[in-house]
Amino acid sequence: MPLSKAQRLIADAPFRFRVAVCGRRFGKTHLAIRELAKYAAKPDQRVWYCAPTYRMAKQIVWKKLKKKLLSINWVKKVNEQDLTLELVNGSEISLRGADNYDSLRGVGLNFIVIDEAADIDSEAWYEVLRPTLADTGGHALFLGTPKGMNWFKDIYDNHTTRTNWMSFQFTTVDGGNVPPEEVEQARQDLDARTFSQEFLATFENFSGIIAYAFGQHNIKSAEEINVNEQLILGTDFNVNPMSCTVMRRTRDGLHCIDEIVLNSSNTNELIDEIRNRYPKNPITIFPDPAGVQRKTSANGNTDIKILENAGFTVRYHRQHPLVKDRINSANSLFFLRDDDTTRFYIDPKCKHTIKSLQQFCYKENSQIPDKDSGFDHMFDALTYAIQYLFPIDKIREPVAPRAFGHALA
C-alpha cells in the first residue's frame, strides 16, 4: 500500500510504541490498515484495531480493510458478527471498541492500533490493552487528533523519557489529502484554538486553565546537577501526596530539574528523600506558610520547624500570600518573550508538575481554582517558591511628602 512521506516516516520508525498526532484528514485510516496488514503478514499473529466504540471501528475500517485483503487473496474466513478476518497464514485481524474495555481482557496480542486515542479512556490502555502485549512483546501504534491535555498528551511525551517510544506530529497539510486552500478556508472559519487543534494537531489547554502562559516553550532538559550546587525547593505540605519541586536559579529565573511526590507520607520522610537524592547540596526551601502551625509528623514539631532542624534554609511569608498573587507571579515567569526565551524551564521528567501546570483549572464559570481536581499540589509547591522569589510589585498610590511635625490647625 503506497504511503505519503509523512506516513512512511511513521511506518518505518523502528520503535515498539509509536504515537502519531495528526490533523484531520491526514490519512490515519490508510496508515492503520497498512500497519495491520504488515504485522498480520507473519504467520499466527493476533492483531487488533481498537477505536473508541465498536460502531466507530466498524464504520472507519471494516469495509476498507476487508476489501483490501480480499482483493489480494489473504482472507480465509470473514466473521461479520465478530469483525474478525482469519487469514490463510493463520493470523487474525479483529476490530474492537474500547467503550466496554473490560471485555477485552485475557488475550495476547502481537500488535494493536489504537485509533482516536484522545477519545478513549486511559484505563483501557493502562489496565487492559497494555497487559495484552506483555507476554508476546507486542507493538502498538497510537493514532489521533488532540483533544485537550489528556492521557494522549502523556503518551505523546513518553519519547522524552522512555526507551522504545517515538512520537510524531503532522498537520493536515502534511498528509497531502486536503488542498492548502481548504485548510486556509478552515483557518478563517474556525476560532484559533479549534483550528490549531484540529488542523495543526497541537495540544491546546482546557478553557479556564490557571497556568495559561505555560507551554511547550517551557519544557527543556536540565544539565546535570553539581554536588555543591545551591538548590531551591518549593513544598506543599500534604500527607497524600507530599509534594516538592527541585529547582536551580538561572540568570533571570528558574529551571525545575526534579520533583518529589510521596504518597501517605510526612515531612520527616520528605527530608530523608531530599537528602538521599542531594546529600551535599545546600538547600533553600520555600514551603507553604501554613506549615508554621501544621504538623504531619508525630514528634510535636511543626513542619517548618522540622525543615529548619534538618539544616535547610527556610524562607516563607508570615502571612499566606493570596492565591491570585501566586498565579500572577507564575504566569509572568512562564511567559514566552519576544526573543523566544522564557524565565522558567522545566525538565520533561517532571511529569507530575507538568501535568499540574497543564490541567489545573478554575471551577466552571468562576475564578476559584478547582482544588478537587488533584492537580493543585505540585502547582502550589512550585508557586510558593516563585511568588517569594519573583513577586509582582503592586501598584501603589503616590503619597505626597509631609514635613516633620504636626499639621497646623
Backbone torsions as a table, in degrees:
resi	resn	phi	psi	omega
1	MET	NA	123.8	-177.8
2	PRO	-67.7	143.8	-179.3
3	LEU	-124.6	151.2	172.2
4	SER	-72.8	171.4	179.9
5	LYS	-60.1	-43.7	-179.7
6	ALA	-66.5	-42.7	178.0
7	GLN	-63.1	-37.3	-179.7
8	ARG	-64.4	-38.1	178.6
9	LEU	-60.8	-40.3	178.9
10	ILE	-69.1	-46.4	-175.7
11	ALA	-64.2	-35.1	-174.6
12	ASP	-89.7	-4.7	-177.8
13	ALA	-66.2	123.9	-174.8
14	PRO	-85.7	58.0	-178.6
15	PHE	-126.2	149.7	-178.3
16	ARG	-69.0	-39.4	-179.0
17	PHE	-119.8	120.0	-179.5
18	ARG	-119.6	137.1	-179.5
19	VAL	-123.7	119.3	-178.8
20	ALA	-117.4	110.9	177.6
21	VAL	-97.6	116.7	-168.8
22	CYS	-133.6	148.5	174.0
23	GLY	-70.5	166.1	179.7
24	ARG	-59.2	143.2	178.4
25	ARG	61.9	28.2	177.0
26	PHE	-69.4	-31.6	-174.6
27	GLY	112.8	33.1	-177.9
28	LYS	-66.2	-38.9	-178.8
29	THR	-63.8	-44.1	178.4
30	HIS	-59.9	-44.0	178.9
31	LEU	-65.0	-40.8	-179.9
32	ALA	-61.2	-46.3	-179.9
33	ILE	-62.4	-41.7	179.9
34	ARG	-62.4	-41.8	-178.8
35	GLU	-72.7	-36.2	175.1
36	LEU	-60.2	-44.2	-180.0
37	ALA	-67.0	-38.8	-178.9
38	LYS	-61.4	-45.4	-178.0
39	TYR	-76.0	-30.3	178.8
40	ALA	-78.6	-9.8	179.6
41	ALA	-67.1	-22.5	175.3
42	LYS	-79.7	146.0	-177.4
43	PRO	-64.9	146.4	170.0
44	ASP	58.5	41.9	176.6
45	GLN	-102.3	149.3	174.4
46	ARG	-114.8	116.1	-171.8
47	VAL	-124.4	136.3	-179.2
48	TRP	-124.0	148.7	165.4
49	TYR	-116.0	124.9	-175.8
50	CYS	-121.6	124.7	177.5
51	ALA	-115.6	170.4	-179.7
52	PRO	-55.8	-35.1	177.6
53	THR	-135.7	159.4	177.4
54	TYR	-61.0	-40.3	-179.2
55	ARG	-64.4	-41.9	178.4
56	MET	-63.0	-41.2	179.4
57	ALA	-59.1	-42.4	179.7
58	LYS	-67.6	-43.2	-178.1
59	GLN	-68.2	-38.4	-173.0
60	ILE	-78.6	-44.4	-164.6
61	VAL	-118.1	-33.8	-163.9
62	TRP	-55.5	-53.5	-176.4
63	LYS	-63.3	-44.3	-178.2
64	LYS	-66.0	-43.4	180.0
65	LEU	-64.5	-47.9	-178.9
66	LYS	-61.7	-45.5	-179.3
67	LYS	-62.0	-42.1	-177.9
68	LYS	-65.8	-47.2	-175.5
69	LEU	-74.6	-30.6	174.2
70	LEU	-66.9	-36.0	-177.7
71	SER	-67.0	-23.5	180.0
72	ILE	-107.7	13.7	174.2
73	ASN	60.3	38.0	176.9
74	TRP	-89.5	-19.4	-166.9
75	VAL	-92.0	129.9	174.5
76	LYS	-94.8	-39.2	-176.8
77	LYS	-151.5	140.4	177.8
78	VAL	-112.5	124.7	176.0
79	ASN	-109.8	97.7	-175.8
80	GLU	-67.8	-33.7	-178.0
81	GLN	-71.1	-40.2	-177.5
82	ASP	-93.3	-3.5	-176.0
83	LEU	51.8	54.1	-179.1
84	THR	-130.3	137.1	174.0
85	LEU	-110.6	120.7	173.1
86	GLU	-92.9	125.9	-175.7
87	LEU	-96.2	161.3	-177.0
88	VAL	-66.3	-19.9	179.5
89	ASN	-91.6	7.6	178.2
90	GLY	92.2	-4.6	178.0
91	SER	-81.5	160.3	176.9
92	GLU	-130.2	138.8	171.4
93	ILE	-118.7	121.9	-177.9
94	SER	-123.7	147.9	176.3
95	LEU	-106.2	135.0	-176.0
96	ARG	-137.4	156.2	174.7
97	GLY	-110.1	141.8	-177.5
98	ALA	-91.6	4.8	-179.9
99	ASP	-70.3	-23.9	174.7
100	ASN	-126.3	65.4	-168.5
101	TYR	-69.6	-19.5	177.2
102	ASP	-62.5	-26.5	179.9
103	SER	-75.3	-6.6	-177.8
104	LEU	-94.1	1.8	-177.1
105	ARG	-70.8	159.1	167.1
106	GLY	86.0	12.2	177.8
107	VAL	-115.4	159.2	174.7
108	GLY	-112.0	123.4	-175.7
109	LEU	-112.6	147.6	174.3
110	ASN	-95.3	-25.0	179.5
111	PHE	-161.3	144.7	177.3
112	ILE	-143.0	137.7	170.0
113	VAL	-103.7	123.4	175.7
114	ILE	-107.8	105.1	-174.3
115	ASP	-97.3	149.1	-175.2
116	GLU	49.3	52.1	-173.0
117	ALA	-60.4	-31.4	-178.7
118	ALA	-63.6	-20.5	-179.1
119	ASP	-96.7	5.5	-179.2
120	ILE	-105.1	141.6	177.4
121	ASP	-61.7	132.3	-178.3
122	SER	-58.8	-30.7	-179.2
123	GLU	-65.8	-25.7	177.3
124	ALA	-60.3	-38.1	178.3
125	TRP	-78.9	-55.4	-171.7
126	TYR	-67.8	-37.4	-174.6
127	GLU	-95.1	-25.4	-172.7
128	VAL	-120.2	-57.5	-171.1
129	LEU	-75.2	-40.5	178.8
130	ARG	-59.4	-43.4	177.5
131	PRO	-61.9	-24.7	179.9
132	THR	-67.8	-16.6	-179.1
133	LEU	-97.1	-4.6	-170.5
134	ALA	-67.7	-53.0	-173.6
135	ASP	-77.3	-19.4	179.8
136	THR	-96.3	-12.6	-172.3
137	GLY	66.7	31.3	-173.2
138	GLY	-68.2	164.4	-177.8
139	HIS	-107.7	163.5	178.9
140	ALA	-142.5	144.4	174.4
141	LEU	-124.9	120.2	177.8
142	PHE	-100.9	130.1	179.2
143	LEU	-126.8	149.0	175.1
144	GLY	163.1	170.0	172.7
145	THR	-105.0	140.6	-177.0
146	PRO	-57.7	153.7	174.9
147	LYS	-145.9	75.0	-176.3
148	GLY	74.3	-164.0	-177.2
149	MET	-102.5	73.1	179.6
150	ASN	-109.4	-159.3	-173.8
151	TRP	-64.9	-23.6	176.9
152	PHE	-61.9	-37.4	175.3
153	LYS	-66.2	-37.1	179.6
154	ASP	-61.8	-47.2	-178.2
155	ILE	-73.9	-26.5	173.6
156	TYR	-62.0	-35.4	-179.2
157	ASP	-81.0	-6.8	-176.0
158	ASN	-59.2	-29.7	-177.0
159	HIS	-64.3	-17.8	-179.1
160	THR	-78.8	-20.3	-175.1
161	THR	-130.2	-8.8	-174.7
162	ARG	-125.9	146.6	175.3
163	THR	-80.2	161.0	178.4
164	ASN	67.2	15.2	175.0
165	TRP	-119.4	140.0	173.2
166	MET	-142.2	139.5	-178.1
167	SER	-122.5	149.4	179.8
168	PHE	-133.2	150.0	177.7
169	GLN	-138.8	116.6	-177.5
170	PHE	-131.2	143.3	178.5
171	THR	-83.2	172.6	175.6
172	THR	-59.0	-43.0	-179.8
173	VAL	-61.9	-37.0	179.4
174	ASP	-58.3	-29.5	-178.9
175	GLY	-70.5	-24.2	176.9
176	GLY	78.2	9.7	-177.7
177	ASN	-101.8	-13.5	-178.0
178	VAL	-122.0	127.7	-179.9
179	PRO	-61.7	143.5	179.7
180	PRO	-55.4	-33.5	-179.2
181	GLU	-68.0	-30.3	176.1
182	GLU	-69.4	-39.1	176.8
183	VAL	-64.9	-40.4	178.5
184	GLU	-64.4	-36.6	176.1
185	GLN	-64.1	-40.6	177.3
186	ALA	-63.3	-35.6	177.9
187	ARG	-60.1	-36.9	-179.6
188	GLN	-78.0	-27.6	-175.3
189	ASP	-86.1	-26.3	-173.3
190	LEU	-107.7	156.2	172.3
191	ASP	-69.4	161.1	-171.4
192	ALA	-60.3	-39.9	-177.4
193	ARG	-67.0	-45.5	-178.8
194	THR	-65.2	-44.1	179.3
195	PHE	-61.1	-44.3	-178.3
196	SER	-62.3	-41.3	-178.9
197	GLN	-70.3	-46.6	-171.3
198	GLU	-81.5	-33.8	-175.2
199	PHE	-109.6	-28.9	177.8
200	LEU	-98.2	-6.0	176.6
201	ALA	59.8	41.3	177.3
202	THR	-99.6	150.3	177.5
203	PHE	-85.8	114.2	-176.9
204	GLU	-101.5	144.7	178.2
205	ASN	-66.9	153.5	171.7
206	PHE	-64.6	153.8	173.1
207	SER	-64.8	144.6	179.7
208	GLY	80.0	16.3	179.4
209	ILE	-66.0	140.2	-176.1
210	ILE	-79.9	-48.5	178.8
211	ALA	-86.6	65.3	-172.4
212	TYR	-67.1	-23.4	-178.4
213	ALA	-85.9	-8.3	-179.8
214	PHE	-79.5	139.5	179.9
215	GLY	-161.6	-169.2	-178.1
216	GLN	-59.8	-26.8	179.8
217	HIS	-65.5	-17.5	179.2
218	ASN	-87.7	-13.3	-174.3
219	ILE	-91.0	117.9	-174.7
220	LYS	-154.6	132.0	-179.9
221	SER	-63.6	143.9	-178.1
222	ALA	-97.6	150.6	174.3
223	GLU	-73.1	161.5	-178.1
224	GLU	-61.9	145.5	-177.3
225	ILE	-80.6	133.1	173.0
226	ASN	-75.8	141.6	-174.0
227	VAL	-63.5	-23.9	-179.2
228	ASN	-107.7	10.8	-176.6
229	GLU	-71.6	138.5	175.6
230	GLN	-69.1	129.1	179.9
231	LEU	-115.5	147.5	179.6
232	ILE	-116.0	126.3	-178.0
233	LEU	-119.8	138.3	170.2
234	GLY	-111.6	137.3	-172.2
235	THR	-134.7	136.2	172.5
236	ASP	-114.6	119.9	-177.7
237	PHE	-79.0	110.1	174.2
238	ASN	-145.4	138.6	175.5
239	VAL	-66.1	-35.7	-177.3
240	ASN	-148.6	100.0	-1.7
241	PRO	-98.2	155.8	168.1
242	MET	-79.3	123.7	-170.1
243	SER	-120.7	139.0	-177.0
244	CYS	-151.6	134.6	173.7
245	THR	-109.2	143.0	-178.7
246	VAL	-115.6	125.6	-173.9
247	MET	-134.9	162.1	169.4
248	ARG	-122.8	150.8	176.2
249	ARG	-75.4	141.3	170.5
250	THR	-110.8	-173.3	-176.0
251	ARG	-58.6	-39.9	-178.4
252	ASP	-137.5	21.3	-178.7
253	GLY	-168.7	-142.5	-176.6
254	LEU	-136.4	152.4	171.2
255	HIS	-126.9	113.7	178.5
256	CYS	-78.3	118.1	-171.9
257	ILE	-110.3	-13.2	-177.4
258	ASP	-162.0	165.1	176.1
259	GLU	-143.4	152.6	178.3
260	ILE	-128.2	123.9	178.8
261	VAL	-129.2	113.0	-178.1
262	LEU	-119.3	117.2	178.2
263	ASN	-83.7	143.8	178.7
264	SER	49.6	56.2	-172.6
265	SER	-129.2	-172.2	178.8
266	ASN	-147.7	179.6	-173.6
267	THR	-66.7	-37.5	178.5
268	ASN	-61.8	-41.4	178.2
269	GLU	-68.4	-33.8	175.1
270	LEU	-62.5	-44.5	178.5
271	ILE	-60.5	-43.0	178.1
272	ASP	-59.4	-41.9	-179.4
273	GLU	-67.9	-39.4	177.7
274	ILE	-60.9	-46.0	-177.2
275	ARG	-73.5	-27.4	173.5
276	ASN	-65.6	-38.2	-178.9
277	ARG	-82.1	-36.7	-173.6
278	TYR	-133.3	72.0	-172.0
279	PRO	-67.1	-27.8	-174.8
280	LYS	-112.8	-10.2	-175.6
281	ASN	-73.1	133.6	170.8
282	PRO	-67.2	136.4	-172.6
283	ILE	-118.6	127.9	166.4
284	THR	-113.7	124.5	-172.3
285	ILE	-119.8	138.4	-178.7
286	PHE	-117.5	95.5	-174.2
287	PRO	-93.3	173.2	170.6
288	ASP	-62.1	123.2	-179.7
289	PRO	-58.0	-20.2	177.5
290	ALA	-62.8	-15.9	179.2
291	GLY	-67.1	-9.3	174.8
292	VAL	-62.9	-32.0	-179.2
293	GLN	-113.3	-22.9	-173.4
294	ARG	-75.8	144.6	177.6
295	LYS	-129.4	120.3	173.5
296	THR	-111.2	9.5	177.6
297	SER	-123.6	164.9	-173.5
298	ALA	-97.7	9.2	-174.8
299	ASN	-92.9	2.5	176.0
300	GLY	92.1	-16.0	179.6
301	ASN	-82.0	151.4	174.6
302	THR	-74.7	163.4	-178.7
303	ASP	-60.8	-42.5	-179.6
304	ILE	-68.3	-37.5	176.8
305	LYS	-63.3	-37.4	177.4
306	ILE	-63.2	-41.6	178.4
307	LEU	-63.7	-42.1	179.4
308	GLU	-65.1	-41.4	179.4
309	ASN	-65.5	-23.5	179.0
310	ALA	-78.2	-5.5	178.4
311	GLY	95.4	7.5	178.5
312	PHE	-82.9	148.7	168.0
313	THR	-81.8	121.2	-173.4
314	VAL	-112.1	126.3	179.9
315	ARG	-125.5	128.6	179.2
316	TYR	-160.5	156.5	176.0
317	HIS	-76.8	143.6	178.6
318	ARG	-69.5	-27.2	173.6
319	GLN	-115.9	144.7	-177.3
320	HIS	-63.4	123.4	179.1
321	PRO	-65.5	149.9	177.2
322	LEU	-61.9	142.3	179.8
323	VAL	-58.8	-41.7	-178.8
324	LYS	-64.9	-29.0	176.9
325	ASP	-69.4	-39.0	176.6
326	ARG	-66.5	-40.4	179.2
327	ILE	-63.0	-46.1	-178.9
328	ASN	-66.1	-39.7	178.0
329	SER	-63.5	-40.6	-179.3
330	ALA	-65.6	-48.0	-178.5
331	ASN	-64.9	-31.4	176.3
332	SER	-67.9	-26.2	178.2
333	LEU	-83.7	-33.6	-176.1
334	PHE	-76.4	-21.0	-167.5
335	PHE	-61.2	139.8	175.8
336	LEU	-81.6	121.3	-176.8
337	ARG	-84.7	170.2	-175.6
338	ASP	-60.8	-27.0	179.8
339	ASP	-91.1	17.8	177.9
340	ASP	63.6	29.1	173.5
341	THR	-117.7	168.2	178.4
342	THR	-144.5	160.5	-179.9
343	ARG	-91.3	-1.6	-179.6
344	PHE	-134.4	130.4	174.2
345	TYR	-128.9	157.2	178.0
346	ILE	-141.9	136.0	178.5
347	ASP	-69.6	137.8	-177.0
348	PRO	-61.2	-16.8	179.1
349	LYS	-73.2	-13.9	-180.0
350	CYS	-82.1	66.1	-169.4
351	LYS	-67.5	-38.0	-179.2
352	HIS	-65.7	-40.4	-179.9
353	THR	-68.7	-43.0	178.7
354	ILE	-61.4	-44.5	179.2
355	LYS	-62.9	-38.8	178.1
356	SER	-61.6	-44.7	-179.6
357	LEU	-67.2	-32.8	-177.4
358	GLN	-80.8	-26.5	-168.8
359	GLN	-122.7	-4.3	178.0
360	PHE	-74.5	116.9	-171.7
361	CYS	-123.2	166.4	168.9
362	TYR	-79.0	154.8	171.8
363	LYS	-63.6	150.2	-174.9
364	GLU	-55.5	131.7	177.2
365	ASN	59.7	34.8	178.8
366	SER	-151.4	174.0	173.0
367	GLN	-112.3	28.6	178.6
368	ILE	-99.9	119.5	178.7
369	PRO	-59.1	138.8	-177.5
370	ASP	-83.4	91.3	-178.6
371	LYS	-73.1	-15.4	-179.8
372	ASP	-78.1	-10.3	-175.2
373	SER	-74.8	-23.0	-176.5
374	GLY	85.9	-2.1	-179.3
375	PHE	-93.1	5.7	-174.5
376	ASP	-85.3	-22.6	-170.0
377	HIS	-65.3	-51.2	-179.6
378	MET	-69.3	-34.3	176.4
379	PHE	-61.0	-46.0	179.7
380	ASP	-63.3	-46.0	-179.9
381	ALA	-56.6	-44.5	-178.5
382	LEU	-67.0	-44.6	-171.3
383	THR	-80.0	-16.8	171.2
384	TYR	-61.2	-40.2	178.1
385	ALA	-72.6	-43.9	-176.9
386	ILE	-62.3	-46.1	-176.3
387	GLN	-66.7	-33.0	178.9
388	TYR	-70.8	-43.3	-175.3
389	LEU	-83.2	-32.3	-175.4
390	PHE	-130.7	61.3	-179.4
391	PRO	-70.6	151.4	173.8
392	ILE	-89.8	117.8	-178.5
393	ASP	-65.0	131.3	179.4
394	LYS	-80.3	143.4	178.0
395	ILE	-75.2	126.1	-179.1
396	ARG	-115.2	146.1	177.7
397	GLU	-69.4	132.6	178.4
398	PRO	-64.8	141.6	179.7
399	VAL	-112.8	125.1	179.7
400	ALA	-66.6	137.7	179.1
401	PRO	-65.9	144.8	178.5
402	ARG	-120.5	145.7	178.3
403	ALA	-69.5	152.6	178.9
404	PHE	-66.0	139.6	177.3
405	GLY	111.0	-176.8	-176.8
406	HIS	-86.9	146.5	174.9
407	ALA	-71.7	145.5	179.5
408	LEU	-73.3	147.4	178.0
409	ALA	-69.9	NA	NA
